[in-house]
Structures are given as C-alpha cells and as structure tokens.
Amino acid sequence: MNTPTLKTFATEAEVLAALGSANLVRAIDALLDFWSQQTLLDDQGNALHTDANGDPIVGRPYSSGEVTACLRLCRPDIRSFNSDVGSYLRNRSSDGLLPLFGNRPAFRVERTTTGVSRTPAGSMVYVYAPDPALAESWDFEIYVPTPGNDSIQATPSGPALIPNAPGVTTPQPATVAAGTLIPGDVIAAIHPDGRLCVPRAAFEAFAYETGVPVTGGDDLHISFSGNNGSVVEVTTEPLPGTIAVAPTRDRVRLHLTLPTPQPVGTRFLVKVSADALTVDMGAPIL
C-alpha cells in the first residue's frame, strides 16, 4: 500500500482561521472534524483507498504530531504542546468520542518512530485512521516546528481541497527547506518499504550550509560509492555519474531505493557540508 502524501495546511489554515478567537480544544476539534471527512485521492482523482466493495474510504489519518504541527504553522497564537494534544486524542479515543471517518469509527494503532524527525527513534505514537491497515502505512513522522520557529511558513504544502468541491484536489506550491540548523544529530532510516528516507531536517541543514533553498519536487543529484554502493552523496548540482532525484513536494524528504538492500529500521547518521549531504550505510547507528 502506498503512503498518501497529503499535508493540506492551506485548507487547514482556512478552517482554523474561521474559528476566530479559540482555545486549544476547539482548534483540535475543528481539525479532526475536517480531516475525518476528507477522501485521499491520487493524481487522477481516484480514491487511494477503497473497502471490500470498492467504495472510497473516507478520512485522512492523523497523529498528535500532525495536529501540533498544523496548529503551530497555522495558529501560532494558540499555545500547543504535543503532550497535551496526545493526551486529548487518547482520552477522546478511549471514550469513543473521536469524530467518525465517514461512517467508520476511528481506529487507534500503535506505531514506533524510526528517528527521521525530531522525535527519537523507538518512541511510541498513536495513529488514528478509518482502517487499521491505513494507520499502519501512514507516514506519520513529520517535522514539528518548535514554537515561534519562523523558518517554517504556513504556506500550502501538498494537494489542497477545493472549496465547495469535497474530494477534489488541486496541486499547491511545494514546501521549501530554507535553511536552519536543528539541535542534535540528523538521522536517515530504512522505511518498511525498504527505501532509505532522508528527512527534511537534513535538507534544512543542507540549505543552511550551501545557502541554496531545497524545494520539494525540484531535482537534486545523487551518486553511490563505496562497498556495494554503501555511501550515498546528494548534491545541488549535477556531477559526472550522478542521478537526478527529487524530494517529496509536501515534506521535503528523499526516498531512495538502494543498490544493496538494508534491514528495515536501520538508522544512519547524515553528514552535511557545503559540498554534499552524505549518508554512509557502512556505519549504521547501533
């Protein structure tokens, strides 16, 4: 199952702005009501997920981190802590009070982080979805901006719902890593599909070092070297032997199929300089 990559902050911004003066609970409820009625579509407008009868599965999965990130992007005036958001979602789920996804209850599925965002690897996170399989496949590890971090702008980042046309999407401008340094190591990891995921934090650091913003959907250039292609280098300009690749438009992440498969969940340190972004898979983090 392919992981949908819908992060429709443009339309969430409209939903949250319509609240006017609001507290954290009202803002969370507004987001959940909105997400629970979305239908995830592919580029041709077909439902990404269907039930046994072929009918579209209504509802966009979410986690506490995604709720917190959206609030900090769209409504920084509403004080939000991920721990508070997580507790609220868990309590509402335990009491059976989360909004229905269409006519389906919200399934709560426990997932474990791999460390590709600021949340340490091995942390337990709940994902809420209209279907357990969708919760298991949902790409829930996202960059959650710190309060007051003005390097992340509340701009459209991914397909957004057209007003008055439920279930229809239109492309929006891509997300840009403009350049910031995040404390601590930046980690790449092997995702369940076997690909290497280089997170947004790596490209924020890369943009900081090079002075060149990294835009989701625009080409970067990679090469493999070392024993069995164990070292991958990413550059902003094409060099002899490099291959053009593009980070995802909505999250500025790079997903790479490796010459030599690595065990799922293996983590690697990302090294960044003004010349290249490098991942040495011959030196996993133990």
TAMO-V917461 format. One record per residue. RES is the residue in three letters. SS is DSSP state (helix for helix, strand for strand, loop for the rest). PSI is psi in whole degrees, -180 to 180 (none if undefined). Layout:
RES/SS/PSI, RES/SS/PSI
This chain:
MET/loop/128, ASN/loop/141, THR/loop/123, PRO/loop/147, THR/loop/66, LEU/loop/115, LYS/loop/83, THR/loop/63, PHE/helix/-24, ALA/helix/-49, THR/helix/-33, GLU/helix/-37, ALA/helix/-39, GLU/helix/-43, VAL/helix/-46, LEU/helix/-35, ALA/helix/-34, ALA/loop/-17, LEU/loop/-23, GLY/loop/-138, SER/loop/123, ALA/loop/155, ASN/loop/179, LEU/helix/-43, VAL/helix/-45, ARG/helix/-40, ALA/helix/-44, ILE/helix/-47, ASP/helix/-40, ALA/helix/-42, LEU/helix/-46, LEU/helix/-41, ASP/helix/-41, PHE/helix/-50, TRP/helix/-34, SER/loop/-13, GLN/loop/3, GLN/loop/150, THR/loop/124, LEU/loop/127, LEU/strand/154, ASP/loop/-175, ASP/loop/-21, GLN/loop/3, GLY/loop/11, ASN/loop/149, ALA/strand/132, LEU/loop/-30, HIS/loop/132, THR/strand/160, ASP/loop/-173, ALA/loop/-24, ASN/loop/0, GLY/loop/5, ASP/loop/144, PRO/strand/141, ILE/loop/119, VAL/loop/136, GLY/loop/138, ARG/loop/122, PRO/loop/164, TYR/strand/161, SER/strand/171, SER/helix/-36, GLY/helix/-38, GLU/helix/-38, VAL/helix/-48, THR/helix/-44, ALA/helix/-43, CYS/helix/-41, LEU/helix/-42, ARG/helix/-30, LEU/helix/-46, CYS/helix/-31, ARG/loop/68, PRO/loop/-14, ASP/loop/-17, ILE/loop/115, ARG/loop/124, SER/loop/130, PHE/loop/137, ASN/helix/-34, SER/helix/-40, ASP/helix/-43, VAL/helix/-44, GLY/helix/-43, SER/helix/-41, TYR/helix/-45, LEU/helix/-43, ARG/helix/-44, ASN/helix/-43, ARG/helix/-37, SER/helix/-46, SER/helix/-32, ASP/loop/0, GLY/loop/31, LEU/loop/6, LEU/loop/149, PRO/loop/146, LEU/loop/146, PHE/strand/97, GLY/loop/-113, ASN/loop/16, ARG/strand/145, PRO/loop/161, ALA/loop/114, PHE/strand/139, ARG/strand/118, VAL/strand/132, GLU/strand/128, ARG/strand/161, THR/strand/132, THR/loop/152, THR/loop/-7, GLY/loop/15, VAL/loop/-8, SER/loop/-165, ARG/loop/-16, THR/loop/129, PRO/loop/150, ALA/loop/146, GLY/loop/0, SER/loop/143, MET/strand/132, VAL/strand/139, TYR/strand/135, VAL/strand/133, TYR/strand/130, ALA/strand/163, PRO/loop/-6, ASP/loop/133, PRO/helix/-39, ALA/helix/-38, LEU/helix/-38, ALA/helix/-37, GLU/helix/-30, SER/helix/-11, TRP/loop/133, ASP/loop/84, PHE/loop/-14, GLU/loop/105, ILE/loop/166, TYR/loop/121, VAL/loop/111, PRO/loop/147, THR/loop/152, PRO/loop/130, GLY/loop/5, ASN/loop/101, ASP/loop/9, SER/loop/-15, ILE/loop/119, GLN/loop/147, ALA/loop/68, THR/loop/159, PRO/loop/141, SER/loop/76, GLY/loop/175, PRO/loop/139, ALA/strand/147, LEU/strand/132, ILE/loop/129, PRO/loop/139, ASN/loop/13, ALA/loop/73, PRO/loop/137, GLY/loop/-1, VAL/loop/136, THR/strand/157, THR/strand/141, PRO/loop/146, GLN/loop/163, PRO/loop/148, ALA/loop/158, THR/loop/146, VAL/strand/131, ALA/strand/105, ALA/loop/-18, GLY/loop/102, THR/loop/151, LEU/loop/127, ILE/loop/130, PRO/loop/143, GLY/loop/173, ASP/loop/150, VAL/loop/130, ILE/strand/134, ALA/strand/153, ALA/strand/157, ILE/strand/119, HIS/loop/167, PRO/loop/-24, ASP/loop/3, GLY/loop/-5, ARG/loop/154, LEU/strand/127, CYS/strand/117, VAL/strand/118, PRO/loop/169, ARG/helix/-38, ALA/helix/-34, ALA/helix/-38, PHE/helix/-26, GLU/helix/-46, ALA/helix/-39, PHE/helix/-45, ALA/helix/-36, TYR/helix/-44, GLU/helix/-40, THR/helix/-23, GLY/loop/9, VAL/loop/115, PRO/loop/147, VAL/strand/120, THR/strand/130, GLY/loop/132, GLY/loop/-17, ASP/loop/148, ASP/strand/136, LEU/strand/-178, HIS/strand/132, ILE/strand/155, SER/strand/151, PHE/strand/138, SER/strand/-174, GLY/loop/-173, ASN/helix/116, ASN/helix/34, GLY/helix/36, SER/loop/-12, VAL/strand/123, VAL/strand/132, GLU/strand/139, VAL/strand/128, THR/strand/161, THR/loop/-22, GLU/loop/149, PRO/loop/138, LEU/loop/162, PRO/loop/128, GLY/loop/0, THR/loop/161, ILE/strand/136, ALA/strand/131, VAL/strand/163, ALA/strand/133, PRO/loop/160, THR/loop/145, ARG/loop/-36, ASP/loop/-29, ARG/loop/-4, VAL/loop/54, ARG/loop/153, LEU/strand/128, HIS/strand/117, LEU/strand/133, THR/loop/126, LEU/loop/150, PRO/loop/-36, THR/loop/116, PRO/loop/146, GLN/loop/153, PRO/loop/139, VAL/loop/136, GLY/loop/-11, THR/loop/139, ARG/strand/147, PHE/strand/147, LEU/strand/135, VAL/strand/126, LYS/strand/134, VAL/strand/135, SER/loop/-180, ALA/loop/-14, ASP/loop/-39, ALA/loop/160, LEU/strand/127, THR/strand/137, VAL/strand/120, ASP/strand/103, MET/strand/-2, GLY/strand/-5, ALA/strand/70, PRO/strand/156, ILE/loop/123, LEU/loop/none
